[in-house]
Amino acid sequence: MQTMTSRWTDDRMDDLKHQVDDFGRRMDAGFAGLREELREHRRDVDARFDKVDERFDKVDERFNRTQEMIIGLHANITRVSVTLLAVTFGLILTKLV
């Protein structure tokens, strides 16, 4: 009884080799297409992240300005409070003397 491989001829082996080579080339071409598609998606995602970064920068700038305004307001309120306390103590002292 002959095994299956013993019936393969050189021509059959060459045909199989060409089929495998062709299959490899088609797979390489398919993967190349997928790689390019992934590059396009990556560029799209990078562009979207750039837009998000710009928006965060704008928010950060607004936050910094708001923080500076709050610090300035706090300083003004402190000055007014100290002035009012000084005036109040001055009035109390003048009434006691």
C-alpha positions in Angstrom: 0.0 0.0 0.0 1.4 3.4 -1.0 1.2 6.3 1.3 -0.2 9.6 0.1 3.2 11.3 0.0 4.8 8.6 -2.1 2.3 9.3 -4.9 3.3 13.0 -5.0 5.3 13.8 -8.0 7.8 16.6 -8.4 5.3 18.5 -10.5 2.7 18.2 -7.8 5.2 19.4 -5.2 6.2 22.3 -7.4 2.5 23.2 -7.8 2.0 23.1 -4.1 5.0 25.3 -3.5 3.7 27.9 -6.0 0.3 27.8 -4.3 1.9 28.4 -0.9 4.1 31.2 -2.3 1.0 32.8 -3.9 -0.9 32.4 -0.6 2.0 34.1 1.2 2.1 37.0 -1.2 -1.7 37.5 -0.9 -1.4 37.5 2.9 1.5 40.0 2.8 -0.6 42.3 0.5 -3.6 41.9 2.8 -1.5 42.8 5.9 0.1 45.7 4.1 -3.5 47.1 3.4 -4.4 46.6 7.1 -1.2 48.4 8.2 -2.0 51.3 6.0 -5.6 51.4 7.3 -4.3 51.4 10.9 -1.9 54.2 10.0 -4.9 56.2 8.8 -6.9 55.5 11.9 -3.8 56.4 14.0 -3.5 59.8 12.2 -7.2 60.4 12.8 -6.9 59.5 16.5 -3.8 61.7 16.9 -5.6 64.6 15.2 -8.5 64.2 17.6 -6.2 64.1 20.6 -4.5 67.2 19.4 -7.9 68.9 19.4 -8.6 67.7 22.9 -5.2 69.0 24.0 -6.0 72.4 22.5 -9.3 72.5 24.4 -7.6 71.5 27.7 -5.0 74.2 27.1 -7.8 76.8 26.7 -9.5 75.5 29.8 -6.2 75.6 31.7 -5.7 79.2 30.6 -9.2 80.2 31.8 -8.6 78.4 35.1 -5.3 80.2 35.6 -7.0 83.6 34.9 -9.9 82.7 37.2 -7.5 81.6 39.9 -5.6 84.9 39.6 -8.8 86.8 39.9 -9.9 84.9 43.0 -6.5 85.5 44.6 -6.8 89.2 43.8 -10.3 89.3 45.2 -9.2 87.6 48.4 -6.4 90.1 48.8 -8.9 93.0 48.3 -11.3 91.5 50.8 -8.5 91.0 53.3 -7.4 94.7 52.9 -11.0 95.9 53.4 -11.5 93.7 56.4 -8.3 94.8 58.0 -9.2 98.5 57.3 -12.7 98.0 58.8 -11.2 96.3 61.9 -8.7 99.2 62.3 -11.5 101.8 62.0 -13.7 99.9 64.4 -10.9 99.6 67.0 -10.0 103.2 66.5 -13.6 104.2 67.1 -13.8 102.0 70.2 -10.5 103.5 71.5 -11.7 107.0 71.0 -15.0 106.3 72.9 -13.1 104.8 75.8 -10.6 107.6 76.1 
